[in-house]
Amino acid sequence: MIRLENVSIRAGAFAVAGLSLEVPAGRYGVLMGQTGSGKTTLLEAICGLRRLQSGRITLGGRDVTTLKVAQRGIGYVPQDRALFPTMTVREHLAFALTIRMWNRSAIHSRVTELAQMLAITPLLDRGVVNLSGGEAQRVALGRALAHRPEVLLLDEPLSALDEETRSQMTDLLRSIQQETGVTMLHVTHSAREAERLAQNLFTLEAGHLRERSLTGEVAG
């Protein structure tokens, strides 16, 4: 579950105030809005990368408002993926587990499981520099999911992909949510993505955050 209660954030000259949102546990939430409306800022606040001026953030029933990033149990895929150019695919999938000091056998088992789920087993020993956009996005997803987070946040994950790859990745995201039960919040400009993926749909416009029904009308 992701719950924001009367959240206010300031980032330089940009500010939003009094935002509330709830994605129930195990649901796929989609957040839409124009460029500059604050969608990424909101995701960063949920992650703990931006401090709140006021309000509360609850994840999986825990108040995480003042917790550090690593304590929040979140997987995050930023818009630029933030892959490390000197690391292999295998090292990316193992990264979050290594810093959490999982043992070698458990890391190997989890990396194998993720690679199979994401269909990237043949890529495990390759570097990431020459991967296609779809392959790189699968690696970023795997790294974010590795430690079995309760919440997965995705910032424009399909925006740089061609139409065929975007369709494949949409199917993959839906299957990941169904298979893992992770609560997801996905930022996009695409109404088509929202239509295919959203179980809860939100719009951020002119500083106001509203939940919309899947027919496009404001939910009561």
TIRO-2110 file (N, C-alpha, C; in Angstrom, 1 decimal):
// TIRO-2110
0.8, -1.2, 0.0, N, 1, A
0.0, 0.0, 0.0, CA, 1, A
0.9, 1.2, 0.0, C, 1, A
0.5, 2.2, -0.8, N, 2, A
1.1, 3.5, -0.8, CA, 2, A
0.1, 4.6, -0.4, C, 2, A
0.4, 5.3, 0.6, N, 3, A
-0.6, 6.4, 1.0, CA, 3, A
0.2, 7.7, 1.3, C, 3, A
-0.3, 8.7, 0.6, N, 4, A
0.2, 10.1, 0.9, CA, 4, A
-0.9, 10.9, 1.6, C, 4, A
-0.6, 11.6, 2.6, N, 5, A
-1.7, 12.3, 3.3, CA, 5, A
-1.2, 13.8, 3.5, C, 5, A
-1.9, 14.7, 2.7, N, 6, A
-1.7, 16.1, 2.8, CA, 6, A
-0.2, 16.5, 2.7, C, 6, A
0.4, 15.9, 1.6, N, 7, A
1.9, 16.1, 1.4, CA, 7, A
2.1, 17.4, 0.8, C, 7, A
3.1, 18.1, 1.3, N, 8, A
3.6, 19.4, 0.7, CA, 8, A
5.1, 19.3, 0.5, C, 8, A
5.5, 19.7, -0.7, N, 9, A
6.9, 19.6, -1.1, CA, 9, A
7.4, 20.9, -1.8, C, 9, A
8.6, 21.3, -1.5, N, 10, A
9.1, 22.5, -2.2, CA, 10, A
10.5, 22.1, -2.8, C, 10, A
10.7, 22.4, -4.1, N, 11, A
12.0, 22.1, -4.7, CA, 11, A
12.4, 23.3, -5.5, C, 11, A
13.2, 24.2, -4.9, N, 12, A
13.5, 25.5, -5.5, CA, 12, A
12.3, 26.3, -5.6, C, 12, A
12.0, 26.8, -6.9, N, 13, A
10.8, 27.7, -7.1, CA, 13, A
9.6, 26.8, -7.2, C, 13, A
9.7, 25.5, -7.3, N, 14, A
8.6, 24.6, -7.5, CA, 14, A
8.0, 24.2, -6.2, C, 14, A
6.7, 24.1, -6.1, N, 15, A
6.1, 23.6, -4.9, CA, 15, A
4.7, 23.0, -5.2, C, 15, A
4.4, 22.0, -4.4, N, 16, A
3.0, 21.4, -4.4, CA, 16, A
2.6, 21.3, -2.9, C, 16, A
1.3, 21.4, -2.7, N, 17, A
0.8, 21.4, -1.3, CA, 17, A
-0.5, 20.6, -1.2, C, 17, A
-0.6, 19.9, -0.1, N, 18, A
-1.9, 19.2, 0.3, CA, 18, A
-2.3, 18.1, -0.6, C, 18, A
-1.3, 17.3, -1.1, N, 19, A
-1.5, 16.2, -2.0, CA, 19, A
-1.8, 14.9, -1.2, C, 19, A
-2.9, 14.2, -1.6, N, 20, A
-3.2, 12.9, -1.0, CA, 20, A
-3.5, 11.9, -2.1, C, 20, A
-3.1, 10.7, -1.8, N, 21, A
-3.1, 9.6, -2.8, CA, 21, A
-3.1, 8.3, -2.0, C, 21, A
-3.8, 7.3, -2.5, N, 22, A
-3.7, 5.9, -2.0, CA, 22, A
-3.7, 4.9, -3.1, C, 22, A
-2.7, 4.0, -3.1, N, 23, A
-2.7, 2.8, -4.0, CA, 23, A
-2.8, 1.6, -3.1, C, 23, A
-3.9, 0.9, -3.1, N, 24, A
-4.1, -0.3, -2.2, CA, 24, A
-3.0, -1.3, -2.4, C, 24, A
-2.7, -2.1, -1.4, N, 25, A
-1.7, -3.2, -1.5, CA, 25, A
-1.9, -4.1, -2.7, C, 25, A
-0.9, -4.3, -3.5, N, 26, A
-0.9, -5.3, -4.6, CA, 26, A
-1.6, -4.7, -5.8, C, 26, A
-1.8, -3.4, -5.9, N, 27, A
-2.5, -2.8, -7.0, CA, 27, A
-1.5, -2.0, -7.9, C, 27, A
-1.9, -1.8, -9.1, N, 28, A
-1.0, -1.0, -10.1, CA, 28, A
-1.6, 0.4, -10.2, C, 28, A
-0.9, 1.3, -9.6, N, 29, A
-1.3, 2.7, -9.8, CA, 29, A
-0.5, 3.4, -10.9, C, 29, A
-1.2, 4.3, -11.6, N, 30, A
-0.6, 5.1, -12.7, CA, 30, A
-0.8, 6.5, -12.4, C, 30, A
0.2, 7.3, -12.5, N, 31, A
0.1, 8.8, -12.2, CA, 31, A
0.5, 9.5, -13.5, C, 31, A
-0.5, 10.3, -14.0, N, 32, A
-0.3, 11.1, -15.2, CA, 32, A
-0.3, 12.6, -14.9, C, 32, A
0.3, 13.4, -15.8, N, 33, A
0.4, 14.8, -15.7, CA, 33, A
1.3, 15.4, -16.7, C, 33, A
1.2, 16.7, -16.9, N, 34, A
2.1, 17.3, -17.9, CA, 34, A
3.5, 17.4, -17.3, C, 34, A
4.5, 17.7, -18.3, N, 35, A
5.8, 17.9, -17.9, CA, 35, A
5.9, 19.1, -16.9, C, 35, A
6.6, 18.9, -15.8, N, 36, A
6.7, 20.0, -14.9, CA, 36, A
5.7, 20.1, -13.8, C, 36, A
4.7, 19.1, -13.9, N, 37, A
3.6, 19.1, -12.9, CA, 37, A
4.0, 18.6, -11.5, C, 37, A
5.2, 17.9, -11.5, N, 38, A
5.6, 17.5, -10.2, CA, 38, A
5.6, 16.0, -10.0, C, 38, A
5.4, 15.2, -11.0, N, 39, A
5.2, 13.7, -10.9, CA, 39, A
6.5, 13.1, -10.4, C, 39, A
7.7, 13.5, -11.0, N, 40, A
8.9, 12.9, -10.5, CA, 40, A
9.3, 13.4, -9.1, C, 40, A
9.0, 14.6, -8.8, N, 41, A
9.2, 15.1, -7.4, CA, 41, A
8.4, 14.3, -6.4, C, 41, A
7.2, 13.9, -6.8, N, 42, A
6.4, 13.1, -5.9, CA, 42, A
7.0, 11.8, -5.7, C, 42, A
7.5, 11.1, -6.8, N, 43, A
8.1, 9.8, -6.6, CA, 43, A
9.4, 9.9, -5.7, C, 43, A
10.1, 11.0, -5.9, N, 44, A
11.4, 11.1, -5.1, CA, 44, A
11.0, 11.4, -3.7, C, 44, A
9.9, 12.0, -3.4, N, 45, A
9.5, 12.2, -2.0, CA, 45, A
9.1, 10.8, -1.4, C, 45, A
8.4, 10.0, -2.1, N, 46, A
8.0, 8.7, -1.6, CA, 46, A
9.3, 7.9, -1.3, C, 46, A
10.3, 8.0, -2.2, N, 47, A
11.5, 7.2, -2.0, CA, 47, A
12.3, 7.7, -0.8, C, 47, A
12.1, 9.0, -0.5, N, 48, A
13.0, 9.6, 0.6, CA, 48, A
14.1, 10.5, 0.0, C, 48, A
14.1, 10.7, -1.3, N, 49, A
15.1, 11.5, -1.9, CA, 49, A
14.8, 13.0, -1.8, C, 49, A
13.5, 13.4, -1.4, N, 50, A
13.1, 14.8, -1.2, CA, 50, A
12.4, 14.8, 0.2, C, 50, A
12.7, 15.8, 1.0, N, 51, A
12.0, 16.0, 2.2, CA, 51, A
10.7, 16.6, 2.1, C, 51, A
9.8, 16.3, 2.9, N, 52, A
8.4, 16.9, 2.9, CA, 52, A
8.5, 18.2, 3.8, C, 52, A
7.7, 19.2, 3.3, N, 53, A
7.5, 20.3, 4.2, CA, 53, A
6.5, 19.9, 5.3, C, 53, A
5.5, 19.1, 4.8, N, 54, A
4.5, 18.7, 5.8, CA, 54, A
3.8, 17.5, 5.2, C, 54, A
3.0, 16.8, 6.0, N, 55, A
2.3, 15.6, 5.5, CA, 55, A
2.9, 14.3, 6.0, C, 55, A
2.3, 13.2, 5.5, N, 56, A
2.8, 11.9, 5.9, CA, 56, A
2.8, 10.9, 4.8, C, 56, A
3.8, 10.0, 4.7, N, 57, A
3.9, 9.0, 3.7, CA, 57, A
3.8, 7.6, 4.5, C, 57, A
2.9, 6.8, 4.1, N, 58, A
2.8, 5.4, 4.7, CA, 58, A
3.0, 4.4, 3.6, C, 58, A
3.8, 3.4, 3.8, N, 59, A
4.1, 2.3, 2.8, CA, 59, A
3.9, 1.0, 3.6, C, 59, A
3.0, 0.2, 3.0, N, 60, A
2.7, -1.1, 3.6, CA, 60, A
2.3, -1.0, 5.1, C, 60, A
1.6, 0.0, 5.5, N, 61, A
1.2, 0.2, 6.8, CA, 61, A
2.2, 0.8, 7.8, C, 61, A
3.4, 1.2, 7.3, N, 62, A
4.4, 1.8, 8.1, CA, 62, A
4.5, 3.3, 7.7, C, 62, A
4.6, 4.1, 8.7, N, 63, A
4.9, 5.5, 8.5, CA, 63, A
6.4, 5.7, 8.2, C, 63, A
6.7, 6.1, 7.0, N, 64, A
8.1, 6.2, 6.6, CA, 64, A
8.5, 7.6, 6.4, C, 64, A
7.7, 8.5, 6.8, N, 65, A
7.9, 10.0, 6.5, CA, 65, A
9.4, 10.4, 6.8, C, 65, A
9.9, 10.0, 7.9, N, 66, A
11.2, 10.4, 8.3, CA, 66, A
12.3, 9.4, 8.1, C, 66, A
12.0, 8.3, 7.5, N, 67, A
13.0, 7.2, 7.3, CA, 67, A
13.9, 7.5, 6.2, C, 67, A
15.1, 7.0, 6.2, N, 68, A
16.1, 7.1, 5.1, CA, 68, A
15.6, 6.2, 4.0, C, 68, A
16.2, 6.5, 2.8, N, 69, A
15.9, 5.8, 1.6, CA, 69, A
15.9, 4.2, 1.8, C, 69, A
17.1, 3.7, 2.3, N, 70, A
17.3, 2.3, 2.4, CA, 70, A
16.3, 1.6, 3.4, C, 70, A
15.7, 2.4, 4.3, N, 71, A
14.8, 1.8, 5.3, CA, 71, A
13.3, 1.7, 4.8, C, 71, A
13.0, 2.2, 3.6, N, 72, A
11.6, 2.3, 3.2, CA, 72, A
11.1, 1.1, 2.4, C, 72, A
12.0, 0.1, 2.0, N, 73, A
11.5, -1.1, 1.3, CA, 73, A
11.0, -0.8, 0.0, C, 73, A
11.6, 0.1, -0.8, N, 74, A
11.2, 0.5, -2.1, CA, 74, A
12.1, 0.1, -3.2, C, 74, A
11.6, -0.3, -4.3, N, 75, A
12.3, -0.5, -5.6, CA, 75, A
12.0, 0.7, -6.4, C, 75, A
13.0, 1.3, -7.1, N, 76, A
12.8, 2.6, -7.8, CA, 76, A
13.5, 2.5, -9.2, C, 76, A
12.8, 2.7, -10.3, N, 77, A
13.4, 2.8, -11.6, CA, 77, A
13.3, 4.2, -12.1, C, 77, A
14.4, 5.0, -12.0, N, 78, A
14.3, 6.4, -12.5, CA, 78, A
14.2, 6.5, -14.0, C, 78, A
13.9, 7.6, -14.5, N, 79, A
13.6, 7.7, -16.0, CA, 79, A
14.9, 7.4, -16.8, C, 79, A
16.1, 7.8, -16.3, N, 80, A
17.3, 7.5, -17.0, CA, 80, A
17.9, 6.1, -16.7, C, 80, A
17.2, 5.3, -15.9, N, 81, A
17.5, 3.9, -15.5, CA, 81, A
18.7, 3.9, -14.5, C, 81, A
19.7, 4.8, -14.6, N, 82, A
20.8, 4.9, -13.7, CA, 82, A
21.6, 3.6, -13.6, C, 82, A
21.8, 2.9, -14.7, N, 83, A
22.6, 1.7, -14.7, CA, 83, A
24.1, 2.1, -14.7, C, 83, A
24.9, 1.3, -14.1, N, 84, A
26.3, 1.5, -13.9, CA, 84, A
27.1, 1.0, -15.1, C, 84, A
27.8, 1.8, -15.9, N, 85, A
28.4, 1.3, -17.1, CA, 85, A
29.5, 0.3, -17.0, C, 85, A
30.1, 0.2, -15.8, N, 86, A
31.2, -0.7, -15.6, CA, 86, A
30.7, -2.1, -15.1, C, 86, A
29.5, -2.2, -14.8, N, 87, A
28.9, -3.5, -14.2, CA, 87, A
28.2, -4.3, -15.3, C, 87, A
28.3, -5.6, -15.1, N, 88, A
27.5, -6.6, -15.9, CA, 88, A
26.1, -6.6, -15.5, C, 88, A
25.3, -7.2, -16.3, N, 89, A
23.9, -7.5, -16.0, CA, 89, A
23.8, -8.2, -14.7, C, 89, A
24.6, -9.3, -14.5, N, 90, A
24.5, -10.1, -13.3, CA, 90, A
24.9, -9.2, -12.1, C, 90, A
25.8, -8.4, -12.2, N, 91, A
26.2, -7.5, -11.1, CA, 91, A
25.1, -6.5, -10.7, C, 91, A
24.4, -6.0, -11.7, N, 92, A
23.3, -5.1, -11.4, CA, 92, A
22.2, -5.9, -10.6, C, 92, A
21.9, -7.1, -11.1, N, 93, A
20.8, -7.8, -10.4, CA, 93, A
21.2, -8.2, -9.0, C, 93, A
22.5, -8.4, -8.8, N, 94, A
23.0, -8.7, -7.4, CA, 94, A
23.3, -7.5, -6.5, C, 94, A
23.3, -6.3, -7.1, N, 95, A
23.8, -5.2, -6.4, CA, 95, A
23.1, -4.9, -5.0, C, 95, A
21.7, -4.9, -5.1, N, 96, A
21.0, -4.6, -3.8, CA, 96, A
21.1, -5.7, -2.8, C, 96, A
21.4, -6.9, -3.3, N, 97, A
21.5, -8.0, -2.4, CA, 97, A
22.9, -8.0, -1.7, C, 97, A
23.9, -7.6, -2.5, N, 98, A
25.3, -7.6, -2.0, CA, 98, A
25.4, -6.6, -0.9, C, 98, A
24.8, -5.4, -1.1, N, 99, A
24.9, -4.3, -0.1, CA, 99, A
24.1, -4.7, 1.2, C, 99, A
23.1, -5.6, 1.0, N, 100, A
22.3, -6.1, 2.2, CA, 100, A
22.9, -7.3, 2.8, C, 100, A
24.1, -7.7, 2.3, N, 101, A
24.9, -8.8, 2.8, CA, 101, A
24.2, -10.2, 2.8, C, 101, A
23.4, -10.4, 1.7, N, 102, A
22.9, -11.7, 1.4, CA, 102, A
24.1, -12.7, 1.2, C, 102, A
24.0, -14.0, 1.5, N, 103, A
25.1, -14.9, 1.2, CA, 103, A
25.1, -15.2, -0.2, C, 103, A
26.3, -15.7, -0.7, N, 104, A
26.5, -15.9, -2.1, CA, 104, A
25.5, -16.9, -2.7, C, 104, A
25.1, -17.9, -2.0, N, 105, A
24.2, -18.9, -2.6, CA, 105, A
22.8, -18.2, -2.8, C, 105, A
22.3, -17.4, -1.8, N, 106, A
21.0, -16.8, -1.9, CA, 106, A
21.1, -15.7, -3.1, C, 106, A
22.2, -15.0, -3.2, N, 107, A
22.3, -14.1, -4.3, CA, 107, A
22.2, -14.8, -5.7, C, 107, A
22.9, -15.9, -5.8, N, 108, A
22.9, -16.6, -7.1, CA, 108, A
21.5, -17.1, -7.4, C, 108, A
20.8, -17.6, -6.4, N, 109, A
19.5, -18.1, -6.6, CA, 109, A
18.5, -17.0, -7.0, C, 109, A
18.6, -15.8, -6.4, N, 110, A
17.7, -14.7, -6.7, CA, 110, A
18.0, -14.1, -8.1, C, 110, A
19.3, -14.0, -8.4, N, 111, A
19.7, -13.5, -9.7, CA, 111, A
19.2, -14.4, -10.8, C, 111, A
19.3, -15.7, -10.6, N, 112, A
18.8, -16.7, -11.6, CA, 112, A
17.3, -16.6, -11.8, C, 112, A
16.6, -16.4, -10.7, N, 113, A
15.1, -16.3, -10.7, CA, 113, A
14.7, -15.0, -11.4, C, 113, A
15.4, -13.9, -11.1, N, 114, A
15.0, -12.6, -11.8, CA, 114, A
15.3, -12.7, -13.3, C, 114, A
16.5, -13.3, -13.7, N, 115, A
16.8, -13.3, -15.1, CA, 115, A
15.8, -14.2, -15.9, C, 115, A
15.3, -15.2, -15.2, N, 116, A
14.3, -16.0, -15.9, CA, 116, A
13.0, -15.3, -16.0, C, 116, A
12.6, -14.6, -15.0, N, 117, A
11.3, -13.8, -15.0, CA, 117, A
11.4, -12.7, -16.0, C, 117, A
12.5, -12.1, -16.2, N, 118, A
12.7, -11.0, -17.1, CA, 118, A
13.2, -11.3, -18.5, C, 118, A
13.4, -12.6, -18.7, N, 119, A
13.9, -13.2, -20.0, CA, 119, A
15.2, -12.5, -20.4, C, 119, A
16.2, -12.4, -19.5, N, 120, A
17.5, -11.9, -19.8, CA, 120, A
18.6, -12.8, -19.4, C, 120, A
18.3, -14.1, -19.2, N, 121, A
19.4, -15.0, -18.8, CA, 121, A
20.6, -15.0, -19.8, C, 121, A
20.4, -14.9, -21.1, N, 122, A
21.6, -14.9, -22.0, CA, 122, A
22.4, -13.7, -21.9, C, 122, A
21.9, -12.6, -21.2, N, 123, A
22.6, -11.3, -21.1, CA, 123, A
23.4, -11.2, -19.8, C, 123, A
23.3, -12.2, -18.9, N, 124, A
23.9, -12.0, -17.5, CA, 124, A
25.3, -11.6, -17.5, C, 124, A
26.1, -12.1, -18.4, N, 125, A
27.6, -11.8, -18.3, CA, 125, A
28.0, -10.6, -19.3, C, 125, A
27.0, -10.0, -19.8, N, 126, A
27.3, -8.8, -20.7, CA, 126, A
27.3, -7.5, -19.9, C, 126, A
28.1, -6.6, -20.4, N, 127, A
28.0, -5.2, -19.9, CA, 127, A
26.7, -4.6, -20.3, C, 127, A
26.3, -3.4, -19.8, N, 128, A
25.1, -2.8, -20.1, CA, 128, A
25.2, -1.7, -21.2, C, 128, A
26.4, -1.3, -21.5, N, 129, A
26.5, -0.2, -22.4, CA, 129, A
25.9, -0.4, -23.8, C, 129, A
26.0, -1.7, -24.3, N, 130, A
25.5, -1.9, -25.6, CA, 130, A
24.1, -2.7, -25.7, C, 130, A
23.4, -2.7, -24.5, N, 131, A
22.1, -3.3, -24.5, CA, 131, A
21.1, -2.4, -25.3, C, 131, A
20.1, -3.0, -25.8, N, 132, A
19.0, -2.3, -26.4, CA, 132, A
18.2, -1.6, -25.3, C, 132, A
17.3, -0.7, -25.7, N, 133, A
16.5, 0.0, -24.7, CA, 133, A
15.6, -0.9, -23.9, C, 133, A
15.0, -1.9, -24.5, N, 134, A
14.2, -2.8, -23.8, CA, 134, A
15.0, -3.7, -22.9, C, 134, A
16.2, -4.2, -23.3, N, 135, A
17.0, -5.0, -22.5, CA, 135, A
17.5, -4.2, -21.3, C, 135, A
17.9, -2.9, -21.5, N, 136, A
18.4, -2.1, -20.4, CA, 136, A
17.2, -1.9, -19.4, C, 136, A
16.0, -1.7, -19.9, N, 137, A
14.9, -1.5, -19.0, CA, 137, A
14.6, -2.7, -18.1, C, 137, A
14.8, -3.9, -18.7, N, 138, A
14.6, -5.1, -18.0, CA, 138, A
15.6, -5.3, -16.9, C, 138, A
16.8, -4.9, -17.2, N, 139, A
17.9, -4.9, -16.1, CA, 139, A
17.6, -3.9, -15.0, C, 139, A
17.1, -2.7, -15.3, N, 140, A
16.8, -1.8, -14.3, CA, 140, A
15.6, -2.3, -13.4, C, 140, A
14.7, -2.9, -14.1, N, 141, A
13.6, -3.5, -13.3, CA, 141, A
14.1, -4.6, -12.4, C, 141, A
14.9, -5.5, -12.9, N, 142, A
15.5, -6.6, -12.1, CA, 142, A
16.2, -6.0, -10.9, C, 142, A
17.0, -5.0, -11.1, N, 143, A
17.8, -4.4, -10.0, CA, 143, A
16.8, -3.9, -8.9, C, 143, A
15.8, -3.2, -9.4, N, 144, A
14.8, -2.6, -8.4, CA, 144, A
14.0, -3.7, -7.7, C, 144, A
13.8, -4.8, -8.3, N, 145, A
13.0, -5.9, -7.7, CA, 145, A
13.8, -6.9, -6.9, C, 145, A
15.1, -6.8, -7.0, N, 146, A
15.9, -7.9, -6.4, CA, 146, A
15.7, -8.2, -5.0, C, 146, A
15.5, -7.1, -4.1, N, 147, A
15.4, -7.4, -2.7, CA, 147, A
14.0, -7.5, -2.2, C, 147, A
13.1, -7.8, -3.2, N, 148, A
11.7, -8.1, -3.0, CA, 148, A
11.0, -6.9, -2.2, C, 148, A
11.0, -5.8, -2.8, N, 149, A
10.4, -4.6, -2.2, CA, 149, A
8.9, -4.7, -2.1, C, 149, A
8.3, -4.1, -1.2, N, 150, A
6.8, -4.0, -1.1, CA, 150, A
6.2, -3.1, -2.1, C, 150, A
7.0, -2.1, -2.5, N, 151, A
6.6, -1.0, -3.3, CA, 151, A
7.6, -0.8, -4.5, C, 151, A
7.1, -0.7, -5.7, N, 152, A
7.9, -0.4, -6.9, CA, 152, A
7.5, 0.9, -7.5, C, 152, A
8.4, 1.8, -7.7, N, 153, A
8.1, 3.1, -8.3, CA, 153, A
8.8, 3.2, -9.7, C, 153, A
8.1, 3.6, -10.7, N, 154, A
8.6, 3.6, -12.1, CA, 154, A
8.4, 5.0, -12.7, C, 154, A
9.4, 5.7, -13.1, N, 155, A
9.3, 7.0, -13.6, CA, 155, A
9.5, 7.0, -15.1, C, 155, A
8.4, 7.1, -15.9, N, 156, A
8.4, 7.1, -17.3, CA, 156, A
9.2, 5.9, -17.9, C, 156, A
8.9, 4.7, -17.4, N, 157, A
9.8, 3.5, -17.8, CA, 157, A
9.7, 3.1, -19.2, C, 157, A
8.7, 3.6, -20.0, N, 158, A
8.6, 3.1, -21.4, CA, 158, A
8.8, 4.2, -22.4, C, 158, A
9.1, 5.4, -21.9, N, 159, A
9.0, 6.6, -22.8, CA, 159, A
10.1, 6.6, -23.9, C, 159, A
11.2, 5.9, -23.7, N, 160, A
12.3, 6.0, -24.7, CA, 160, A
12.3, 4.8, -25.6, C, 160, A
11.2, 3.9, -25.6, N, 161, A
11.2, 2.7, -26.3, CA, 161, A
10.4, 2.8, -27.6, C, 161, A
10.7, 2.0, -28.6, N, 162, A
9.9, 2.0, -29.8, CA, 162, A
8.6, 1.3, -29.5, C, 162, A
7.7, 1.4, -30.4, N, 163, A
6.3, 0.9, -30.2, CA, 163, A
6.2, -0.6, -29.8, C, 163, A
6.9, -1.4, -30.6, N, 164, A
6.9, -2.8, -30.4, CA, 164, A
7.5, -3.2, -29.0, C, 164, A
8.6, -2.6, -28.7, N, 165, A
9.3, -2.9, -27.4, CA, 165, A
8.4, -2.4, -26.3, C, 165, A
7.8, -1.2, -26.5, N, 166, A
6.9, -0.7, -25.4, CA, 166, A
5.7, -1.6, -25.1, C, 166, A
5.2, -2.2, -26.2, N, 167, A
4.1, -3.2, -26.0, CA, 167, A
4.5, -4.4, -25.2, C, 167, A
5.7, -4.9, -25.6, N, 168, A
6.3, -6.1, -24.9, CA, 168, A
6.5, -5.7, -23.4, C, 168, A
7.1, -4.5, -23.1, N, 169, A
7.4, -4.1, -21.7, CA, 169, A
6.1, -3.9, -20.9, C, 169, A
5.0, -3.4, -21.6, N, 170, A
3.8, -3.3, -20.9, CA, 170, A
3.2, -4.6, -20.4, C, 170, A
3.3, -5.6, -21.3, N, 171, A
2.9, -7.0, -20.9, CA, 171, A
3.8, -7.5, -19.8, C, 171, A
5.1, -7.2, -19.8, N, 172, A
6.0, -7.7, -18.8, CA, 172, A
5.7, -7.0, -17.5, C, 172, A
5.4, -5.7, -17.5, N, 173, A
5.1, -5.0, -16.2, CA, 173, A
3.8, -5.6, -15.6, C, 173, A
2.8, -5.8, -16.4, N, 174, A
1.6, -6.4, -15.9, CA, 174, A
1.8, -7.8, -15.3, C, 174, A
2.6, -8.6, -16.0, N, 175, A
2.9, -9.9, -15.4, CA, 175, A
3.7, -9.9, -14.2, C, 175, A
4.7, -8.9, -14.1, N, 176, A
5.5, -8.8, -12.8, CA, 176, A
4.6, -8.4, -11.7, C, 176, A
3.6, -7.5, -11.9, N, 177, A
2.7, -7.1, -10.8, CA, 177, A
1.9, -8.3, -10.4, C, 177, A
1.4, -9.1, -11.3, N, 178, A
0.5, -10.2, -11.0, CA, 178, A
1.3, -11.3, -10.3, C, 178, A
2.6, -11.5, -10.7, N, 179, A
3.4, -12.6, -10.2, CA, 179, A
3.9, -12.3, -8.8, C, 179, A
4.3, -11.0, -8.6, N, 180, A
5.0, -10.7, -7.3, CA, 180, A
4.1, -10.1, -6.3, C, 180, A
3.0, -9.5, -6.7, N, 181, A
2.0, -8.8, -5.8, CA, 181, A
2.6, -7.5, -5.3, C, 181, A
3.6, -7.0, -5.9, N, 182, A
4.2, -5.7, -5.4, CA, 182, A
3.2, -4.6, -5.8, C, 182, A
3.2, -3.6, -4.9, N, 183, A
2.3, -2.4, -5.1, CA, 183, A
3.1, -1.4, -6.0, C, 183, A
2.5, -1.0, -7.1, N, 184, A
3.3, -0.2, -8.1, CA, 184, A
2.7, 1.2, -8.3, C, 184, A
3.6, 2.1, -8.5, N, 185, A
3.1, 3.5, -8.9, CA, 185, A
4.0, 3.9, -10.1, C, 185, A
3.4, 4.1, -11.3, N, 186, A
4.0, 4.2, -12.6, CA, 186, A
3.7, 5.6, -13.1, C, 186, A
4.7, 6.4, -13.4, N, 187, A
4.5, 7.7, -13.9, CA, 187, A
4.5, 7.7, -15.4, C, 187, A
3.6, 8.3, -16.1, N, 188, A
3.6, 8.3, -17.6, CA, 188, A
2.9, 9.5, -18.2, C, 188, A
3.2, 9.8, -19.4, N, 189, A
2.4, 10.8, -20.2, CA, 189, A
1.4, 10.0, -21.1, C, 189, A
1.5, 8.7, -21.2, N, 190, A
0.8, 8.0, -22.2, CA, 190, A
-0.6, 7.5, -21.7, C, 190, A
-1.6, 8.0, -22.3, N, 191, A
-3.0, 7.5, -22.0, CA, 191, A
-3.1, 6.0, -22.3, C, 191, A
-2.4, 5.6, -23.4, N, 192, A
-2.5, 4.2, -23.7, CA, 192, A
-1.9, 3.3, -22.7, C, 192, A
-0.7, 3.7, -22.2, N, 193, A
-0.1, 2.9, -21.0, CA, 193, A
-1.0, 2.9, -19.9, C, 193, A
-1.6, 4.0, -19.5, N, 194, A
-2.5, 4.0, -18.4, CA, 194, A
-3.7, 3.1, -18.6, C, 194, A
-4.3, 3.1, -19.8, N, 195, A
-5.4, 2.3, -20.1, CA, 195, A
-5.1, 0.8, -19.9, C, 195, A
-3.9, 0.4, -20.4, N, 196, A
-3.5, -1.0, -20.3, CA, 196, A
-3.1, -1.5, -18.9, C, 196, A
-2.5, -0.6, -18.1, N, 197, A
-1.9, -1.0, -16.9, CA, 197, A
-2.7, -0.6, -15.6, C, 197, A
-3.3, 0.6, -15.6, N, 198, A
-3.8, 1.1, -14.4, CA, 198, A
-4.9, 0.4, -13.7, C, 198, A
-4.8, 0.1, -12.4, N, 199, A
-5.9, -0.4, -11.6, CA, 199, A
-6.4, 0.8, -10.8, C, 199, A
-5.5, 1.7, -10.5, N, 200, A
-5.9, 3.0, -9.9, CA, 200, A
-5.2, 4.1, -10.7, C, 200, A
-5.9, 5.1, -11.2, N, 201, A
-5.4, 6.1, -12.0, CA, 201, A
-5.5, 7.5, -11.4, C, 201, A
-4.4, 8.2, -11.4, N, 202, A
-4.3, 9.6, -10.8, CA, 202, A
-3.8, 10.6, -11.8, C, 202, A
-4.2, 11.8, -11.7, N, 203, A
-3.7, 12.9, -12.5, CA, 203, A
-3.2, 14.0, -11.5, C, 203, A
-2.1, 14.6, -11.9, N, 204, A
-1.5, 15.7, -11.2, CA, 204, A
-1.5, 16.9, -12.1, C, 204, A
-2.3, 17.9, -11.8, N, 205, A
-2.5, 19.1, -12.7, CA, 205, A
-2.7, 20.3, -11.9, C, 205, A
-1.9, 21.3, -12.2, N, 206, A
-2.0, 22.6, -11.5, CA, 206, A
-2.0, 22.5, -10.0, C, 206, A
-1.1, 21.6, -9.6, N, 207, A
-0.9, 21.4, -8.1, CA, 207, A
-2.0, 20.6, -7.4, C, 207, A
-2.9, 20.0, -8.2, N, 208, A
-4.0, 19.2, -7.6, CA, 208, A
-3.8, 17.8, -8.0, C, 208, A
-4.0, 16.9, -7.1, N, 209, A
-3.9, 15.4, -7.4, CA, 209, A
-5.3, 14.8, -7.2, C, 209, A
-5.7, 14.2, -8.3, N, 210, A
-7.1, 13.6, -8.3, CA, 210, A
-7.0, 12.1, -8.7, C, 210, A
-7.8, 11.3, -8.1, N, 211, A
-8.0, 9.9, -8.6, CA, 211, A
-9.1, 10.0, -9.7, C, 211, A
-8.9, 9.3, -10.7, N, 212, A
-9.9, 9.2, -11.8, CA, 212, A
-10.3, 7.8, -12.0, C, 212, A
-11.5, 7.6, -12.4, N, 213, A
-12.0, 6.3, -12.7, CA, 213, A
-11.4, 5.9, -14.0, C, 213, A
-11.5, 4.6, -14.4, N, 214, A
-10.8, 4.1, -15.6, CA, 214, A
-11.6, 4.5, -16.8, C, 214, A
-12.7, 5.2, -16.7, N, 215, A
-13.5, 5.7, -17.8, CA, 215, A
-13.1, 7.2, -18.0, C, 215, A
-12.2, 7.7, -17.1, N, 216, A
-11.7, 9.1, -17.3, CA, 216, A
-12.4, 10.1, -16.4, C, 216, A
-13.5, 9.8, -15.7, N, 217, A
-14.1, 10.7, -14.9, CA, 217, A
-13.5, 10.8, -13.5, C, 217, A
-13.6, 11.9, -12.8, N, 218, A
-13.0, 12.1, -11.5, CA, 218, A
-13.8, 11.1, -10.6, C, 218, A
-13.0, 10.3, -9.8, N, 219, A
-13.6, 9.4, -8.9, CA, 219, A
-14.1, 10.2, -7.7, C, 219, A
-15.3, 9.8, -7.2, N, 220, A
-15.9, 10.4, -6.0, CA, 220, A
-15.3, 9.9, -4.7, C, 220, A
END
